[in-house]
Amino acid sequence: MPGKSRASRVENPNRRIMAQRKSPAADKAPSQRQLRVGELIRHALADMLTRGEVHDPVLETTLVTIPEVRMTADLRLATVYVMPLGGKNVEAVIEAFTRNKKFLRGEVARHVNLKFAPDIRFLPDERFGEAERIEKLLRTAAVRRDLERDPDES
């Protein structure tokens, strides 16, 4: 609008909102393809651990659970959540997986048919600790008192 001054221009009200919004991928739930590829990678890793194909002293002596693998939208990065049975030695298990990342990525590429082998990162699964925290909270006296209160007393 060459002839109008800056003050007389009408701004698009949605423009400001769009600038403040997070990236669209942050708000979206994972696609069906992301979920499927994540499950395929999870199964491939679990099978390798079950068969003892990963030759690391920590992983050979520890039972590890892989509850979830999250994929990025472009399927280039797989975040593998791991938890040793009993929740002990979490850091040692994460370090063992990180040491064997190159081998695991190659094996995943052979087991899962993708155009690109995703980069893999390993993080501890915090859901078990969060569930325990909620259980403790539900057992507190204040919550028990509120649950035992008669609904007609309001």
GURO-722623 format. One record per residue (C-alpha): residue in one letter; chain; z, x, y. Coordinates in nm, 2 decimals. Layout:
REM GURO-722623
   residu   chaine       pz       px       py
        A        A        Z        X        Y
...
REM end
This chain:
REM GURO-722623
   residu   chaine       pz       px       py
        M        A     0.00     0.00     0.00
        P        A    -0.12     0.23     0.27
        G        A    -0.07     0.00     0.57
        K        A     0.28    -0.11     0.50
        S        A     0.60     0.07     0.60
        R        A     0.85     0.17     0.34
        A        A     1.10    -0.09     0.46
        S        A     0.85    -0.38     0.42
        R        A     0.76    -0.30     0.06
        V        A     0.91    -0.52    -0.20
        E        A     1.06    -0.33    -0.49
        N        A     1.02    -0.45    -0.84
        P        A     1.38    -0.55    -0.94
        N        A     1.31    -0.45    -1.30
        R        A     1.22    -0.10    -1.20
        R        A     1.57     0.00    -1.13
        I        A     1.70    -0.14    -1.46
        M        A     1.42     0.03    -1.65
        A        A     1.52     0.37    -1.50
        Q        A     1.88     0.33    -1.60
        R        A     1.81     0.22    -1.95
        K        A     1.86     0.46    -2.24
        S        A     1.57     0.56    -2.46
        P        A     1.43     0.26    -2.66
        A        A     1.50     0.44    -2.99
        A        A     1.87     0.45    -2.91
        D        A     1.90     0.07    -2.89
        K        A     1.68    -0.01    -3.19
        A        A     1.78    -0.05    -3.55
        P        A     1.60     0.18    -3.79
        S        A     1.26     0.07    -3.91
        Q        A     1.20    -0.03    -4.27
        R        A     1.01     0.30    -4.32
        Q        A     1.30     0.51    -4.18
        L        A     1.54     0.33    -4.42
        R        A     1.31     0.37    -4.72
        V        A     1.24     0.74    -4.66
        G        A     1.61     0.81    -4.59
        E        A     1.69     0.65    -4.93
        L        A     1.42     0.85    -5.11
        I        A     1.57     1.17    -4.96
        R        A     1.92     1.07    -5.05
        H        A     1.82     1.01    -5.41
        A        A     1.63     1.34    -5.43
        L        A     1.93     1.53    -5.30
        A        A     2.17     1.35    -5.53
        D        A     1.95     1.42    -5.83
        M        A     1.93     1.79    -5.74
        L        A     2.31     1.80    -5.71
        T        A     2.36     1.61    -6.04
        R        A     2.12     1.84    -6.23
        G        A     2.29     2.15    -6.08
        E        A     1.97     2.28    -5.92
        V        A     2.15     2.40    -5.61
        H        A     2.31     2.74    -5.70
        D        A     2.60     2.77    -5.46
        P        A     2.96     2.83    -5.58
        V        A     3.10     2.57    -5.35
        L        A     2.85     2.30    -5.45
        E        A     2.88     2.38    -5.82
        T        A     3.25     2.33    -5.82
        T        A     3.28     2.03    -5.58
        L        A     3.17     1.68    -5.64
        V        A     2.98     1.56    -5.33
        T        A     2.89     1.21    -5.22
        I        A     2.58     1.15    -5.01
        P        A     2.64     0.80    -4.88
        E        A     2.36     0.79    -4.62
        V        A     2.06     0.98    -4.48
        R        A     1.93     0.87    -4.14
        M        A     1.58     0.95    -4.03
        T        A     1.44     0.99    -3.68
        A        A     1.16     0.75    -3.58
        D        A     0.90     1.02    -3.63
        L        A     1.05     1.11    -3.97
        R        A     1.07     1.48    -3.87
        L        A     1.45     1.50    -3.89
        A        A     1.68     1.38    -4.16
        T        A     2.06     1.37    -4.09
        V        A     2.24     1.38    -4.42
        Y        A     2.60     1.26    -4.43
        V        A     2.80     1.42    -4.70
        M        A     3.16     1.39    -4.82
        P        A     3.33     1.59    -5.09
        L        A     3.52     1.38    -5.34
        G        A     3.88     1.35    -5.21
        G        A     3.77     1.45    -4.86
        K        A     3.88     1.82    -4.91
        N        A     3.69     2.13    -4.81
        V        A     3.45     1.93    -4.58
        E        A     3.36     2.24    -4.37
        A        A     3.30     2.46    -4.67
        V        A     3.07     2.19    -4.82
        I        A     2.88     2.15    -4.49
        E        A     2.84     2.53    -4.47
        A        A     2.71     2.55    -4.83
        F        A     2.45     2.28    -4.76
        T        A     2.35     2.46    -4.44
        R        A     2.31     2.79    -4.63
        N        A     2.08     2.62    -4.88
        K        A     1.89     2.41    -4.62
        K        A     1.56     2.59    -4.67
        F        A     1.57     2.55    -5.05
        L        A     1.67     2.18    -5.02
        R        A     1.40     2.11    -4.77
        G        A     1.13     2.25    -5.00
        E        A     1.26     2.05    -5.29
        V        A     1.27     1.73    -5.09
        A        A     0.91     1.80    -4.98
        R        A     0.81     1.82    -5.35
        H        A     1.00     1.50    -5.45
        V        A     0.92     1.28    -5.15
        N        A     0.56     1.24    -5.06
        L        A     0.54     1.28    -4.68
        K        A     0.29     1.43    -4.44
        F        A     0.56     1.67    -4.31
        A        A     0.88     1.79    -4.48
        P        A     1.16     1.67    -4.25
        D        A     1.41     1.92    -4.11
        I        A     1.75     1.86    -4.26
        R        A     2.09     1.87    -4.09
        F        A     2.42     1.80    -4.26
        L        A     2.71     1.62    -4.11
        P        A     3.04     1.50    -4.25
        D        A     3.06     1.13    -4.32
        E        A     3.34     0.98    -4.10
        R        A     3.33     0.63    -4.24
        F        A     3.60     0.69    -4.50
        G        A     3.84     0.81    -4.23
        E        A     3.75     0.52    -4.01
        A        A     3.81     0.27    -4.29
        E        A     4.15     0.43    -4.35
        R        A     4.24     0.41    -3.98
        I        A     4.15     0.04    -3.97
        E        A     4.36    -0.02    -4.29
        K        A     4.66     0.14    -4.13
        L        A     4.61    -0.06    -3.81
        L        A     4.59    -0.38    -4.01
        R        A     4.92    -0.29    -4.19
        T        A     5.11    -0.25    -3.86
        A        A     5.40    -0.49    -3.78
        A        A     5.22    -0.64    -3.47
        V        A     4.91    -0.73    -3.66
        R        A     5.11    -0.86    -3.96
        R        A     5.31    -1.08    -3.71
        D        A     4.99    -1.22    -3.55
        L        A     4.84    -1.29    -3.89
        E        A     5.16    -1.47    -4.01
        R        A     5.18    -1.68    -3.70
        D        A     5.09    -2.05    -3.75
        P        A     4.76    -2.13    -3.57
        D        A     4.91    -2.46    -3.44
        E        A     5.18    -2.27    -3.24
        S        A     4.92    -2.17    -2.97
REM end
